[in-house]
Amino acid sequence: MSSKQKKSTKYNQATLATPKNFLVPIMLLLLRDFNVHGYELRKKMIQFGIETVDQGNFYRLLRKLEEDAMVTSEWDTTAGGPAKRIYSITETGEQYLDLWANSLGEYQKMLNQFFTMYNPFFSPFSFVPKTEDSKEEQE
């Protein structure tokens, strides 16, 4: 196999992975609306589209967020079975989430510009204009 073919194969096999630091704002975003057990938070992340985080790293990251005062946890002993931690976002976590949201908004502008230049016919926020038939139905 030539070096050119190896490069081509390498790029074709590239997988989309979520950067580690992107997990933090997603976790905080999910905790902004729900105070949940770690297991429930992990399920919500999978529903969000984050499937590549193993359980050990997930809980290490939660503990790190707690150390950094972005998340708090309390033991829930009300349910049957062993006690579980309920996680919630703190004011510091909300501020960090706001910072990320602003940064991602700027990044989104650059991505839109990239795709506009890459494919002038692509519009990430395009809408379908109403046809004459649908205009007549509304009248």
N, C-alpha and C positions, 0 to 999 in steps of 0.2 A: 504494500500500500504506500503510495507516495505521500510526502508531507502535506501536499495540498489536500489530498483525500482525507488524511487524518484530521486536519483542521476543520474540514467540512463536516466530518462525522462528529467531531467535538461540539460544534455549534448546533448540529441537529439534535444532539442528545441533551442539550442544556435543559434543565428543569427550572420551573419557576418556584422559587422558595421565598418565604417571607423573611426579611431581615430580622435578626433577633430583637433589635431595639424597637421594631415596629409592633412587637407583641405587647409591649407595655401600654401604649395608648389604646390598643384594642381592649385589653383587659380593663383599663380604667374606664373606657367608654361603656363597656358592658356593666361594670359595677356602678356607674353613675345612675343607672335606672333600676338596678336590682341589688339587694343585699343577699348574697347566695353562698352556699357551701362550695368548696373548691370543685367538687365533682360536677355540680350544676354549672359553674362558670366554665369549666373545661368543655362541657357539652355545648354551651352557647358559643364558645369559640369555634368549635367544629362546625356548628350551623353557620357561623359567620364566614367559614371557608378556610380556617386555620386548622389543618389536619396533621401538620408535621411536628407538633410539639409532643415529646414524650412526657409521661406522667411525672417522672422525677424532676426534669427541668422545669416543668410547669409549677410544681410546688416550691422549688427553690426560688423561682422568680417571684412567686407570691410572698415568700418570706423576705426576700430582698426589698420588695415594695413596702412591706411592713417596717423593715429596718429604716427605710428612707422616708417614713412617715407619709407615704402616699396612700396607704391602705391600712385599715385596722381590722382586727378580727376578735370575735368573742366566741366562747365555747357555747354550743347549743346542746343542752342536756334534756330538752323537752321531748324530743322524739325518742321512740324506743330504740334500743341498741346503743352502740358506743357514741360518746359525745363527738360532735363535729364542729369545725370552725365555720362561722359565718363571716364572710368578708364584706367590707364596705369601703367606699372611697372617702378620703379625707379632703379637707380644703386644699392642702398642698397638692394632692393628687388631681383635684379639679383644675388648679392653676397650671399644672404640668400638662394636662389634657388640652387646655385652651392654647397653650404654647404650641403643642403638636398640631392642633387643628389649624392654627394660623400658618404654620410652616407648610402643612400639607396643601393648604389653599394656594400658596405661592407655587409649590411644586406642581399642582394641578394645572396652573397657568402655563408652566413650561412644557408639561406633557401635551397639553392641547396645541401649543405652538409646534411642538415636534411632529405630532400627527398631521397637523395642517400642512406642514412642509413635506412630510413623508408621502402623504397621499392627499392631494388637494381636494379630492372628492369625499374624503372621510370627515365627518363632523361628529365628535363625541356627544354633542348635545343637539343633534339635528331633530327636527320635527317633521312630520308628514303634513304637507299643506292639504287643506280641505279640497276635495274634488267638487266639481260643479254639482254632482248628484247630492252630496251631503249638504251643500249650501242651500239647495232647493228644499231639502227635507226640513231644515231648520226654519224656513220662512213660513 
